């Protein structure tokens, strides 16, 4: 909301770690931290899905969760794109594009979760 109202620029938020975005090392370090922020949720969704798919396959039953491997690959691709953009630039435009890739990754994560629990 701060960005939408013009009170802050996309790259105007304080860095929450010791490293800064002034150096390539700092940008790589910060992008690594960004990549790791949702990894527990990603692993949870993928592992639960794999267990349900495997149980359904072993029991030859219906109603198991669909395979979400294509969504998982797209999640990984957009997270990688977010990191690479962070390595290259910290401008307002780059921060906005990084945020769009972050939103896309959340969309894939939510889609995988909803497919796993059978809502989609």
Biopython code that builds the backbone (N, CA, C, O; Angstrom):
import numpy as np
from Bio.PDB.StructureBuilder import StructureBuilder

atoms = [
    (1, "UNK", "N", (0.808, -1.193, 0.000)),
    (1, "UNK", "CA", (0.000, 0.000, 0.000)),
    (1, "UNK", "C", (0.855, 1.263, 0.000)),
    (1, "UNK", "O", (0.479, 2.276, -0.590)),
    (2, "UNK", "N", (2.001, 1.197, 0.661)),
    (2, "UNK", "CA", (2.875, 2.363, 0.677)),
    (2, "UNK", "C", (3.366, 2.713, -0.719)),
    (2, "UNK", "O", (3.516, 3.887, -1.057)),
    (3, "UNK", "N", (3.615, 1.691, -1.526)),
    (3, "UNK", "CA", (4.062, 1.939, -2.898)),
    (3, "UNK", "C", (2.913, 2.477, -3.730)),
    (3, "UNK", "O", (3.084, 3.425, -4.497)),
    (4, "UNK", "N", (1.737, 1.872, -3.578)),
    (4, "UNK", "CA", (0.576, 2.284, -4.357)),
    (4, "UNK", "C", (0.176, 3.728, -4.056)),
    (4, "UNK", "O", (-0.293, 4.439, -4.945)),
    (5, "UNK", "N", (0.358, 4.164, -2.815)),
    (5, "UNK", "CA", (0.006, 5.534, -2.457)),
    (5, "UNK", "C", (1.127, 6.532, -2.719)),
    (5, "UNK", "O", (0.947, 7.734, -2.525)),
    (6, "UNK", "N", (2.287, 6.037, -3.161)),
    (6, "UNK", "CA", (3.408, 6.909, -3.495)),
    (6, "UNK", "C", (4.247, 7.336, -2.300)),
    (6, "UNK", "O", (5.113, 8.201, -2.429)),
    (7, "UNK", "N", (3.998, 6.735, -1.134)),
    (7, "UNK", "CA", (4.759, 7.105, 0.063)),
    (7, "UNK", "C", (6.136, 6.451, 0.109)),
    (7, "UNK", "O", (7.029, 6.925, 0.811)),
    (8, "UNK", "N", (6.308, 5.363, -0.640)),
    (8, "UNK", "CA", (7.605, 4.688, -0.714)),
    (8, "UNK", "C", (7.832, 4.233, -2.143)),
    (8, "UNK", "O", (6.885, 3.980, -2.887)),
    (9, "UNK", "N", (9.110, 4.133, -2.520)),
    (9, "UNK", "CA", (9.460, 3.567, -3.819)),
    (9, "UNK", "C", (9.641, 2.060, -3.640)),
    (9, "UNK", "O", (9.869, 1.605, -2.519)),
    (10, "UNK", "N", (9.547, 1.275, -4.718)),
    (10, "UNK", "CA", (9.682, -0.177, -4.577)),
    (10, "UNK", "C", (10.989, -0.618, -3.934)),
    (10, "UNK", "O", (11.021, -1.642, -3.251)),
    (11, "UNK", "N", (12.065, 0.133, -4.136)),
    (11, "UNK", "CA", (13.333, -0.250, -3.526)),
    (11, "UNK", "C", (13.658, 0.619, -2.312)),
    (11, "UNK", "O", (14.820, 0.697, -1.912)),
    (12, "UNK", "N", (12.667, 1.268, -1.723)),
    (12, "UNK", "CA", (12.878, 2.180, -0.614)),
    (12, "UNK", "C", (12.775, 1.563, 0.766)),
    (12, "UNK", "O", (12.876, 2.277, 1.764)),
    (13, "UNK", "N", (12.580, 0.271, 0.850)),
    (13, "UNK", "CA", (12.452, -0.379, 2.147)),
    (13, "UNK", "C", (13.827, -0.740, 2.691)),
    (13, "UNK", "O", (14.735, -1.067, 1.926)),
    (14, "UNK", "N", (13.979, -0.682, 3.991)),
    (14, "UNK", "CA", (15.265, -0.974, 4.629)),
    (14, "UNK", "C", (15.621, -2.441, 4.474)),
    (14, "UNK", "O", (14.747, -3.308, 4.493)),
    (15, "UNK", "N", (16.902, -2.711, 4.321)),
    (15, "UNK", "CA", (17.399, -4.080, 4.260)),
    (15, "UNK", "C", (17.336, -4.653, 5.668)),
    (15, "UNK", "O", (17.775, -4.003, 6.616)),
    (16, "UNK", "N", (16.800, -5.854, 5.820)),
    (16, "UNK", "CA", (16.597, -6.421, 7.153)),
    (16, "UNK", "C", (17.762, -7.284, 7.619)),
    (16, "UNK", "O", (17.689, -7.902, 8.681)),
    (17, "UNK", "N", (18.831, -7.330, 6.839)),
    (17, "UNK", "CA", (20.001, -8.120, 7.210)),
    (17, "UNK", "C", (21.234, -7.221, 7.226)),
    (17, "UNK", "O", (21.153, -6.045, 6.871)),
    (18, "UNK", "N", (22.353, -7.761, 7.629)),
    (18, "UNK", "CA", (23.588, -6.977, 7.733)),
    (18, "UNK", "C", (24.116, -6.528, 6.377)),
    (18, "UNK", "O", (24.679, -5.439, 6.264)),
    (19, "UNK", "N", (23.941, -7.353, 5.344)),
    (19, "UNK", "CA", (24.470, -7.015, 4.034)),
    (19, "UNK", "C", (23.629, -5.911, 3.394)),
    (19, "UNK", "O", (22.449, -5.756, 3.707)),
    (20, "UNK", "N", (24.237, -5.163, 2.514)),
    (20, "UNK", "CA", (23.514, -4.128, 1.789)),
    (20, "UNK", "C", (23.398, -4.548, 0.329)),
    (20, "UNK", "O", (24.005, -5.526, -0.107)),
    (21, "UNK", "N", (22.616, -3.795, -0.402)),
    (21, "UNK", "CA", (22.465, -4.044, -1.831)),
    (21, "UNK", "C", (23.499, -3.279, -2.637)),
    (21, "UNK", "O", (23.435, -3.267, -3.866)),
    (22, "UNK", "N", (24.457, -2.637, -1.964)),
    (22, "UNK", "CA", (25.462, -1.822, -2.657)),
    (22, "UNK", "C", (26.482, -2.663, -3.414)),
    (22, "UNK", "O", (27.062, -2.191, -4.392)),
    (23, "UNK", "N", (26.707, -3.884, -2.984)),
    (23, "UNK", "CA", (27.704, -4.742, -3.629)),
    (23, "UNK", "C", (27.025, -5.953, -4.238)),
    (23, "UNK", "O", (25.916, -6.323, -3.853)),
    (24, "UNK", "N", (27.701, -6.558, -5.187)),
    (24, "UNK", "CA", (27.163, -7.779, -5.793)),
    (24, "UNK", "C", (27.009, -8.860, -4.730)),
    (24, "UNK", "O", (26.003, -9.569, -4.705)),
    (25, "UNK", "N", (28.005, -8.989, -3.851)),
    (25, "UNK", "CA", (27.926, -9.976, -2.770)),
    (25, "UNK", "C", (26.694, -9.740, -1.902)),
    (25, "UNK", "O", (25.997, -10.689, -1.542)),
    (26, "UNK", "N", (26.422, -8.484, -1.564)),
    (26, "UNK", "CA", (25.250, -8.168, -0.752)),
    (26, "UNK", "C", (23.951, -8.517, -1.455)),
    (26, "UNK", "O", (23.021, -9.027, -0.830)),
    (27, "UNK", "N", (23.882, -8.242, -2.766)),
    (27, "UNK", "CA", (22.671, -8.579, -3.532)),
    (27, "UNK", "C", (22.477, -10.087, -3.620)),
    (27, "UNK", "O", (21.354, -10.577, -3.501)),
    (28, "UNK", "N", (23.573, -10.830, -3.828)),
    (28, "UNK", "CA", (23.472, -12.300, -3.884)),
    (28, "UNK", "C", (23.033, -12.840, -2.532)),
    (28, "UNK", "O", (22.185, -13.729, -2.463)),
    (29, "UNK", "N", (23.602, -12.310, -1.462)),
    (29, "UNK", "CA", (23.239, -12.755, -0.120)),
    (29, "UNK", "C", (21.765, -12.471, 0.174)),
    (29, "UNK", "O", (21.058, -13.324, 0.711)),
    (30, "UNK", "N", (21.311, -11.277, -0.179)),
    (30, "UNK", "CA", (19.910, -10.934, 0.047)),
    (30, "UNK", "C", (18.975, -11.763, -0.828)),
    (30, "UNK", "O", (17.901, -12.162, -0.380)),
    (31, "UNK", "N", (19.370, -12.023, -2.062)),
    (31, "UNK", "CA", (18.510, -12.828, -2.932)),
    (31, "UNK", "C", (18.438, -14.267, -2.422)),
    (31, "UNK", "O", (17.398, -14.914, -2.542)),
    (32, "UNK", "N", (19.534, -14.770, -1.856)),
    (32, "UNK", "CA", (19.516, -16.112, -1.266)),
    (32, "UNK", "C", (18.524, -16.161, -0.105)),
    (32, "UNK", "O", (17.750, -17.111, 0.016)),
    (33, "UNK", "N", (18.550, -15.145, 0.737)),
    (33, "UNK", "CA", (17.592, -15.098, 1.846)),
    (33, "UNK", "C", (16.158, -15.034, 1.323)),
    (33, "UNK", "O", (15.261, -15.664, 1.882)),
    (34, "UNK", "N", (15.944, -14.269, 0.247)),
    (34, "UNK", "CA", (14.608, -14.205, -0.346)),
    (34, "UNK", "C", (14.169, -15.557, -0.882)),
    (34, "UNK", "O", (13.000, -15.924, -0.760)),
    (35, "UNK", "N", (15.099, -16.304, -1.476)),
    (35, "UNK", "CA", (14.757, -17.627, -2.005)),
    (35, "UNK", "C", (14.356, -18.594, -0.901)),
    (35, "UNK", "O", (13.505, -19.459, -1.108)),
    (36, "UNK", "N", (14.961, -18.452, 0.259)),
    (36, "UNK", "CA", (14.727, -19.392, 1.349)),
    (36, "UNK", "C", (13.472, -19.084, 2.163)),
    (36, "UNK", "O", (13.054, -19.907, 2.978)),
    (37, "UNK", "N", (12.865, -17.911, 1.958)),
    (37, "UNK", "CA", (11.772, -17.502, 2.831)),
    (37, "UNK", "C", (10.531, -18.396, 2.719)),
    (37, "UNK", "O", (9.818, -18.574, 3.707)),
    (38, "UNK", "N", (10.266, -18.948, 1.564)),
    (38, "UNK", "CA", (9.076, -19.796, 1.394)),
    (38, "UNK", "C", (9.401, -21.266, 1.200)),
    (38, "UNK", "O", (8.500, -22.065, 0.945)),
    (39, "UNK", "N", (10.667, -21.641, 1.315)),
    (39, "UNK", "CA", (11.056, -23.017, 1.038)),
    (39, "UNK", "C", (10.368, -24.016, 1.972)),
    (39, "UNK", "O", (10.002, -25.095, 1.506)),
    (40, "UNK", "N", (10.170, -23.721, 3.270)),
    (40, "UNK", "CA", (9.460, -24.697, 4.108)),
    (40, "UNK", "C", (8.030, -24.957, 3.628)),
    (40, "UNK", "O", (7.566, -26.097, 3.650)),
    (41, "UNK", "N", (7.335, -23.908, 3.196)),
    (41, "UNK", "CA", (5.976, -24.100, 2.670)),
    (41, "UNK", "C", (5.987, -24.906, 1.375)),
    (41, "UNK", "O", (5.139, -25.773, 1.162)),
    (42, "UNK", "N", (6.960, -24.609, 0.512)),
    (42, "UNK", "CA", (7.083, -25.343, -0.744)),
    (42, "UNK", "C", (7.315, -26.828, -0.470)),
    (42, "UNK", "O", (6.640, -27.681, -1.046)),
    (43, "UNK", "N", (8.267, -27.136, 0.408)),
    (43, "UNK", "CA", (8.548, -28.539, 0.733)),
    (43, "UNK", "C", (7.340, -29.216, 1.366)),
    (43, "UNK", "O", (7.059, -30.376, 1.064)),
    (44, "UNK", "N", (6.629, -28.523, 2.229)),
    (44, "UNK", "CA", (5.445, -29.094, 2.863)),
    (44, "UNK", "C", (4.399, -29.482, 1.817)),
    (44, "UNK", "O", (3.884, -30.600, 1.828)),
    (45, "UNK", "N", (4.094, -28.555, 0.922)),
    (45, "UNK", "CA", (3.077, -28.821, -0.105)),
    (45, "UNK", "C", (3.509, -29.964, -1.022)),
    (45, "UNK", "O", (2.716, -30.859, -1.315)),
    (46, "UNK", "N", (4.760, -29.938, -1.473)),
    (46, "UNK", "CA", (5.248, -30.975, -2.389)),
    (46, "UNK", "C", (5.294, -32.336, -1.698)),
    (46, "UNK", "O", (4.909, -33.342, -2.294)),
    (47, "UNK", "N", (5.754, -32.379, -0.462)),
    (47, "UNK", "CA", (5.832, -33.666, 0.253)),
    (47, "UNK", "C", (4.450, -34.233, 0.546)),
    (47, "UNK", "O", (4.220, -35.429, 0.369)),
    (48, "UNK", "N", (3.524, -33.383, 0.994)),
    (48, "UNK", "CA", (2.160, -33.862, 1.245)),
    (48, "UNK", "C", (1.547, -34.364, -0.047)),
    (48, "UNK", "O", (0.899, -35.410, -0.059)),
    (49, "UNK", "N", (1.744, -33.630, -1.139)),
    (49, "UNK", "CA", (1.217, -34.069, -2.425)),
    (49, "UNK", "C", (1.822, -35.400, -2.841)),
    (49, "UNK", "O", (1.111, -36.288, -3.311)),
    (50, "UNK", "N", (3.126, -35.542, -2.671)),
    (50, "UNK", "CA", (3.797, -36.790, -3.055)),
    (50, "UNK", "C", (3.281, -37.964, -2.238)),
    (50, "UNK", "O", (3.101, -39.057, -2.775)),
    (51, "UNK", "N", (3.042, -37.757, -0.960)),
    (51, "UNK", "CA", (2.517, -38.831, -0.099)),
    (51, "UNK", "C", (1.125, -39.227, -0.551)),
    (51, "UNK", "O", (0.814, -40.414, -0.640)),
    (52, "UNK", "N", (0.286, -38.245, -0.836)),
    (52, "UNK", "CA", (-1.085, -38.549, -1.274)),
    (52, "UNK", "C", (-1.073, -39.246, -2.626)),
    (52, "UNK", "O", (-1.782, -40.234, -2.815)),
    (53, "UNK", "N", (-0.280, -38.749, -3.569)),
    (53, "UNK", "CA", (-0.192, -39.380, -4.891)),
    (53, "UNK", "C", (0.343, -40.794, -4.764)),
    (53, "UNK", "O", (-0.182, -41.707, -5.403)),
    (54, "UNK", "N", (1.380, -40.999, -3.951)),
    (54, "UNK", "CA", (1.971, -42.321, -3.770)),
    (54, "UNK", "C", (0.986, -43.276, -3.107)),
    (54, "UNK", "O", (0.869, -44.427, -3.527)),
    (55, "UNK", "N", (0.279, -42.820, -2.080)),
    (55, "UNK", "CA", (-0.713, -43.676, -1.421)),
    (55, "UNK", "C", (-1.832, -44.051, -2.368)),
    (55, "UNK", "O", (-2.294, -45.192, -2.365)),
    (56, "UNK", "N", (-2.269, -43.110, -3.173)),
    (56, "UNK", "CA", (-3.325, -43.392, -4.139)),
    (56, "UNK", "C", (-2.843, -44.399, -5.178)),
    (56, "UNK", "O", (-3.587, -45.296, -5.572)),
    (57, "UNK", "N", (-1.591, -44.247, -5.621)),
    (57, "UNK", "CA", (-1.029, -45.166, -6.609)),
    (57, "UNK", "C", (-0.891, -46.575, -6.027)),
    (57, "UNK", "O", (-1.226, -47.556, -6.691)),
    (58, "UNK", "N", (-0.405, -46.674, -4.800)),
    (58, "UNK", "CA", (-0.211, -47.986, -4.177)),
    (58, "UNK", "C", (-1.518, -48.689, -3.865)),
    (58, "UNK", "O", (-1.604, -49.916, -3.923)),
    (59, "UNK", "N", (-2.545, -47.900, -3.531)),
    (59, "UNK", "CA", (-3.833, -48.496, -3.174)),
    (59, "UNK", "C", (-4.750, -48.660, -4.379)),
    (59, "UNK", "O", (-5.853, -49.192, -4.248)),
    (60, "UNK", "N", (-4.313, -48.215, -5.538)),
    (60, "UNK", "CA", (-5.119, -48.267, -6.763)),
    (60, "UNK", "C", (-6.502, -47.661, -6.552)),
    (60, "UNK", "O", (-7.488, -48.123, -7.125)),
    (61, "UNK", "N", (-6.560, -46.630, -5.729)),
    (61, "UNK", "CA", (-7.843, -45.997, -5.454)),
    (61, "UNK", "C", (-8.004, -44.713, -6.221)),
    (61, "UNK", "O", (-7.074, -44.211, -6.854)),
    (62, "UNK", "N", (-9.205, -44.199, -6.147)),
    (62, "UNK", "CA", (-9.483, -42.910, -6.763)),
    (62, "UNK", "C", (-9.455, -41.834, -5.686)),
    (62, "UNK", "O", (-9.515, -42.131, -4.493)),
    (63, "UNK", "N", (-9.365, -40.602, -6.114)),
    (63, "UNK", "CA", (-9.452, -39.501, -5.180)),
    (63, "UNK", "C", (-8.127, -38.991, -4.659)),
    (63, "UNK", "O", (-8.111, -38.136, -3.774)),
    (64, "UNK", "N", (-7.028, -39.479, -5.168)),
    (64, "UNK", "CA", (-5.731, -38.971, -4.735)),
    (64, "UNK", "C", (-5.451, -37.606, -5.326)),
    (64, "UNK", "O", (-6.121, -37.176, -6.265)),
    (65, "UNK", "N", (-4.482, -36.940, -4.786)),
    (65, "UNK", "CA", (-4.124, -35.611, -5.280)),
    (65, "UNK", "C", (-3.467, -35.715, -6.652)),
    (65, "UNK", "O", (-2.756, -36.683, -6.921)),
    (66, "UNK", "N", (-3.692, -34.741, -7.514)),
    (66, "UNK", "CA", (-3.031, -34.741, -8.818)),
    (66, "UNK", "C", (-1.549, -34.411, -8.671)),
    (66, "UNK", "O", (-1.126, -33.818, -7.678)),
    (67, "UNK", "N", (-0.789, -34.794, -9.649)),
    (67, "UNK", "CA", (0.637, -34.492, -9.682)),
    (67, "UNK", "C", (0.817, -32.985, -9.885)),
    (67, "UNK", "O", (0.220, -32.407, -10.793)),
    (68, "UNK", "N", (1.628, -32.355, -9.052)),
    (68, "UNK", "CA", (1.851, -30.911, -9.150)),
    (68, "UNK", "C", (3.273, -30.590, -9.610)),
    (68, "UNK", "O", (3.777, -29.494, -9.367)),
    (69, "UNK", "N", (3.910, -31.542, -10.270)),
    (69, "UNK", "CA", (5.313, -31.326, -10.643)),
    (69, "UNK", "C", (5.482, -30.171, -11.623)),
    (69, "UNK", "O", (6.479, -29.453, -11.542)),
    (70, "UNK", "N", (4.549, -29.966, -12.542)),
    (70, "UNK", "CA", (4.712, -28.848, -13.478)),
    (70, "UNK", "C", (4.592, -27.507, -12.744)),
    (70, "UNK", "O", (5.337, -26.574, -13.046)),
    (71, "UNK", "N", (3.662, -27.398, -11.782)),
    (71, "UNK", "CA", (3.558, -26.174, -10.992)),
    (71, "UNK", "C", (4.811, -25.973, -10.139)),
    (71, "UNK", "O", (5.264, -24.844, -9.950)),
    (72, "UNK", "N", (5.368, -27.071, -9.625)),
    (72, "UNK", "CA", (6.584, -26.979, -8.815)),
    (72, "UNK", "C", (7.755, -26.462, -9.654)),
    (72, "UNK", "O", (8.546, -25.646, -9.184)),
    (73, "UNK", "N", (7.861, -26.937, -10.891)),
    (73, "UNK", "CA", (8.928, -26.446, -11.765)),
    (73, "UNK", "C", (8.731, -24.970, -12.075)),
    (73, "UNK", "O", (9.699, -24.210, -12.078)),
    (74, "UNK", "N", (7.493, -24.550, -12.336)),
    (74, "UNK", "CA", (7.248, -23.134, -12.605)),
    (74, "UNK", "C", (7.544, -22.293, -11.372)),
    (74, "UNK", "O", (8.076, -21.189, -11.489)),
    (75, "UNK", "N", (7.206, -22.803, -10.190)),
    (75, "UNK", "CA", (7.550, -22.107, -8.945)),
    (75, "UNK", "C", (9.060, -21.881, -8.877)),
    (75, "UNK", "O", (9.516, -20.772, -8.598)),
    (76, "UNK", "N", (9.824, -22.927, -9.131)),
    (76, "UNK", "CA", (11.290, -22.821, -9.083)),
    (76, "UNK", "C", (11.808, -21.828, -10.123)),
    (76, "UNK", "O", (12.728, -21.060, -9.843)),
    (77, "UNK", "N", (11.224, -21.842, -11.312)),
    (77, "UNK", "CA", (11.683, -20.936, -12.374)),
    (77, "UNK", "C", (11.440, -19.475, -12.024)),
    (77, "UNK", "O", (12.318, -18.638, -12.230)),
    (78, "UNK", "N", (10.260, -19.158, -11.496)),
    (78, "UNK", "CA", (9.990, -17.754, -11.180)),
    (78, "UNK", "C", (10.796, -17.303, -9.963)),
    (78, "UNK", "O", (11.170, -16.133, -9.876)),
    (79, "UNK", "N", (11.069, -18.208, -9.025)),
    (79, "UNK", "CA", (11.932, -17.841, -7.889)),
    (79, "UNK", "C", (13.366, -17.580, -8.368)),
    (79, "UNK", "O", (14.025, -16.656, -7.892)),
    (80, "UNK", "N", (13.838, -18.390, -9.300)),
    (80, "UNK", "CA", (15.170, -18.179, -9.861)),
    (80, "UNK", "C", (15.225, -16.855, -10.625)),
    (80, "UNK", "O", (16.200, -16.112, -10.512)),
    (81, "UNK", "N", (14.196, -16.565, -11.390)),
    (81, "UNK", "CA", (14.145, -15.295, -12.121)),
    (81, "UNK", "C", (14.163, -14.122, -11.145)),
    (81, "UNK", "O", (14.827, -13.117, -11.399)),
    (82, "UNK", "N", (13.446, -14.240, -10.040)),
    (82, "UNK", "CA", (13.443, -13.191, -9.022)),
    (82, "UNK", "C", (14.858, -12.968, -8.488)),
    (82, "UNK", "O", (15.294, -11.827, -8.336)),
    (83, "UNK", "N", (15.570, -14.053, -8.205)),
    (83, "UNK", "CA", (16.936, -13.938, -7.680)),
    (83, "UNK", "C", (17.877, -13.316, -8.709)),
    (83, "UNK", "O", (18.686, -12.451, -8.371)),
    (84, "UNK", "N", (17.774, -13.752, -9.952)),
    (84, "UNK", "CA", (18.671, -13.224, -10.986)),
    (84, "UNK", "C", (18.461, -11.731, -11.205)),
    (84, "UNK", "O", (19.421, -10.991, -11.416)),
    (85, "UNK", "N", (17.214, -11.289, -11.156)),
    (85, "UNK", "CA", (16.947, -9.860, -11.307)),
    (85, "UNK", "C", (17.541, -9.098, -10.127)),
    (85, "UNK", "O", (18.065, -7.997, -10.301)),
    (86, "UNK", "N", (17.465, -9.669, -8.938)),
    (86, "UNK", "CA", (18.056, -9.033, -7.761)),
    (86, "UNK", "C", (19.570, -8.896, -7.918)),
    (86, "UNK", "O", (20.149, -7.895, -7.496)),
    (87, "UNK", "N", (20.209, -9.894, -8.520)),
    (87, "UNK", "CA", (21.657, -9.838, -8.738)),
    (87, "UNK", "C", (22.034, -8.686, -9.672)),
    (87, "UNK", "O", (23.062, -8.036, -9.486)),
    (88, "UNK", "N", (21.189, -8.444, -10.677)),
    (88, "UNK", "CA", (21.517, -7.491, -11.732)),
    (88, "UNK", "C", (21.261, -6.046, -11.314)),
    (88, "UNK", "O", (22.068, -5.164, -11.609)),
    (89, "UNK", "N", (20.144, -5.796, -10.629)),
    (89, "UNK", "CA", (19.782, -4.414, -10.349)),
    (89, "UNK", "C", (18.916, -4.314, -9.099)),
    (89, "UNK", "O", (18.222, -5.260, -8.726)),
    (90, "UNK", "N", (18.971, -3.151, -8.464)),
    (90, "UNK", "CA", (18.093, -2.855, -7.332)),
    (90, "UNK", "C", (17.286, -1.582, -7.598)),
    (90, "UNK", "O", (16.826, -0.924, -6.665)),
    (91, "UNK", "N", (17.121, -1.246, -8.869)),
    (91, "UNK", "CA", (16.354, -0.052, -9.238)),
    (91, "UNK", "C", (14.876, -0.254, -8.904)),
    (91, "UNK", "O", (14.442, -1.362, -8.587)),
    (92, "UNK", "N", (14.111, 0.840, -8.980)),
    (92, "UNK", "CA", (12.672, 0.747, -8.730)),
    (92, "UNK", "C", (12.006, -0.256, -9.664)),
    (92, "UNK", "O", (11.206, -1.085, -9.230)),
    (93, "UNK", "N", (12.345, -0.173, -10.954)),
    (93, "UNK", "CA", (11.741, -1.089, -11.926)),
    (93, "UNK", "C", (12.107, -2.542, -11.634)),
    (93, "UNK", "O", (11.257, -3.429, -11.716)),
    (94, "UNK", "N", (13.369, -2.783, -11.293)),
    (94, "UNK", "CA", (13.798, -4.150, -10.980)),
    (94, "UNK", "C", (13.096, -4.666, -9.733)),
    (94, "UNK", "O", (12.704, -5.832, -9.680)),
    (95, "UNK", "N", (12.933, -3.807, -8.728)),
    (95, "UNK", "CA", (12.232, -4.214, -7.511)),
    (95, "UNK", "C", (10.777, -4.556, -7.809)),
    (95, "UNK", "O", (10.228, -5.498, -7.239)),
    (96, "UNK", "N", (10.156, -3.795, -8.697)),
    (96, "UNK", "CA", (8.769, -4.086, -9.085)),
    (96, "UNK", "C", (8.676, -5.414, -9.816)),
    (96, "UNK", "O", (7.769, -6.203, -9.549)),
    (97, "UNK", "N", (9.599, -5.673, -10.735)),
    (97, "UNK", "CA", (9.601, -6.946, -11.469)),
    (97, "UNK", "C", (9.862, -8.105, -10.508)),
    (97, "UNK", "O", (9.225, -9.153, -10.614)),
    (98, "UNK", "N", (10.793, -7.922, -9.574)),
    (98, "UNK", "CA", (11.053, -8.971, -8.570)),
    (98, "UNK", "C", (9.793, -9.276, -7.772)),
    (98, "UNK", "O", (9.491, -10.439, -7.502)),
    (99, "UNK", "N", (9.056, -8.235, -7.396)),
    (99, "UNK", "CA", (7.829, -8.431, -6.635)),
    (99, "UNK", "C", (6.795, -9.181, -7.470)),
    (99, "UNK", "O", (6.063, -10.015, -6.937)),
    (100, "UNK", "N", (6.723, -8.900, -8.759)),
    (100, "UNK", "CA", (5.793, -9.615, -9.634)),
    (100, "UNK", "C", (6.154, -11.108, -9.701)),
    (100, "UNK", "O", (5.273, -11.968, -9.676)),
    (101, "UNK", "N", (7.452, -11.403, -9.786)),
    (101, "UNK", "CA", (7.877, -12.805, -9.775)),
    (101, "UNK", "C", (7.570, -13.448, -8.425)),
    (101, "UNK", "O", (7.199, -14.620, -8.372)),
    (102, "UNK", "N", (7.719, -12.697, -7.335)),
    (102, "UNK", "CA", (7.371, -13.215, -6.014)),
    (102, "UNK", "C", (5.883, -13.547, -5.947)),
    (102, "UNK", "O", (5.503, -14.607, -5.448)),
    (103, "UNK", "N", (5.035, -12.639, -6.453)),
    (103, "UNK", "CA", (3.596, -12.908, -6.470)),
    (103, "UNK", "C", (3.265, -14.127, -7.330)),
    (103, "UNK", "O", (2.402, -14.928, -6.971)),
    (104, "UNK", "N", (3.948, -14.265, -8.458)),
    (104, "UNK", "CA", (3.731, -15.439, -9.307)),
    (104, "UNK", "C", (4.103, -16.715, -8.557)),
    (104, "UNK", "O", (3.397, -17.719, -8.649)),
    (105, "UNK", "N", (5.212, -16.679, -7.814)),
    (105, "UNK", "CA", (5.618, -17.873, -7.059)),
    (105, "UNK", "C", (4.582, -18.212, -5.994)),
    (105, "UNK", "O", (4.275, -19.384, -5.777)),
    (106, "UNK", "N", (4.041, -17.189, -5.325)),
    (106, "UNK", "CA", (2.990, -17.451, -4.338)),
    (106, "UNK", "C", (1.755, -18.042, -5.015)),
    (106, "UNK", "O", (1.093, -18.920, -4.461)),
    (107, "UNK", "N", (1.454, -17.554, -6.211)),
    (107, "UNK", "CA", (0.320, -18.111, -6.951)),
    (107, "UNK", "C", (0.505, -19.582, -7.265)),
    (107, "UNK", "O", (-0.426, -20.373, -7.116)),
    (108, "UNK", "N", (1.704, -19.956, -7.700)),
    (108, "UNK", "CA", (1.971, -21.372, -7.969)),
    (108, "UNK", "C", (1.920, -22.196, -6.686)),
    (108, "UNK", "O", (1.434, -23.327, -6.700)),
    (109, "UNK", "N", (2.414, -21.647, -5.580)),
    (109, "UNK", "CA", (2.384, -22.359, -4.306)),
    (109, "UNK", "C", (0.945, -22.582, -3.838)),
    (109, "UNK", "O", (0.598, -23.673, -3.385)),
    (110, "UNK", "N", (0.117, -21.554, -3.947)),
    (110, "UNK", "CA", (-1.292, -21.679, -3.561)),
    (110, "UNK", "C", (-2.003, -22.678, -4.480)),
    (110, "UNK", "O", (-2.799, -23.497, -4.020)),
    (111, "UNK", "N", (-1.706, -22.603, -5.779)),
    (111, "UNK", "CA", (-2.318, -23.545, -6.719)),
    (111, "UNK", "C", (-1.940, -24.984, -6.371)),
    (111, "UNK", "O", (-2.790, -25.873, -6.397)),
    (112, "UNK", "N", (-0.659, -25.214, -6.043)),
    (112, "UNK", "CA", (-0.231, -26.568, -5.665)),
    (112, "UNK", "C", (-0.942, -27.031, -4.401)),
    (112, "UNK", "O", (-1.356, -28.186, -4.307)),
    (113, "UNK", "N", (-1.082, -26.139, -3.435)),
    (113, "UNK", "CA", (-1.758, -26.504, -2.181)),
    (113, "UNK", "C", (-3.227, -26.832, -2.438)),
    (113, "UNK", "O", (-3.747, -27.819, -1.916)),
    (114, "UNK", "N", (-3.897, -26.002, -3.244)),
    (114, "UNK", "CA", (-5.308, -26.239, -3.529)),
    (114, "UNK", "C", (-5.533, -27.508, -4.332)),
    (114, "UNK", "O", (-6.513, -28.218, -4.108)),
    (115, "UNK", "N", (-4.629, -27.802, -5.271)),
    (115, "UNK", "CA", (-4.724, -29.058, -6.006)),
    (115, "UNK", "C", (-4.505, -30.245, -5.077)),
    (115, "UNK", "O", (-5.173, -31.271, -5.207)),
    (116, "UNK", "N", (-3.577, -30.109, -4.146)),
    (116, "UNK", "CA", (-3.257, -31.193, -3.221)),
    (116, "UNK", "C", (-4.437, -31.535, -2.332)),
    (116, "UNK", "O", (-4.731, -32.708, -2.108)),
    (117, "UNK", "N", (-5.115, -30.508, -1.823)),
    (117, "UNK", "CA", (-6.240, -30.787, -0.920)),
    (117, "UNK", "C", (-7.562, -30.968, -1.658)),
    (117, "UNK", "O", (-8.606, -31.178, -1.041)),
    (118, "UNK", "N", (-7.506, -30.885, -2.987)),
    (118, "UNK", "CA", (-8.680, -31.221, -3.793)),
    (118, "UNK", "C", (-9.655, -30.108, -4.042)),
    (118, "UNK", "O", (-10.780, -30.376, -4.464)),
    (119, "UNK", "N", (-9.280, -28.867, -3.803)),
    (119, "UNK", "CA", (-10.206, -27.752, -4.055)),
    (119, "UNK", "C", (-10.223, -27.384, -5.528)),
    (119, "UNK", "O", (-11.265, -26.984, -6.046)),
    (120, "UNK", "N", (-9.090, -27.509, -6.218)),
    (120, "UNK", "CA", (-9.051, -27.211, -7.660)),
    (120, "UNK", "C", (-9.152, -28.486, -8.454)),
    (120, "UNK", "O", (-9.137, -28.450, -9.684)),
]
sb = StructureBuilder()
sb.init_structure("model")
sb.init_model(0)
sb.init_chain("A")
sb.init_seg("    ")
for serial, (resi, resn, name, xyz) in enumerate(atoms, 1):
    if name == "N":
        sb.init_residue(resn, " ", resi, " ")
    sb.init_atom(name, np.array(xyz, "f"), 0.0, 1.0, " ", f" {name:<3s}", serial, name[0])
structure = sb.get_structure()
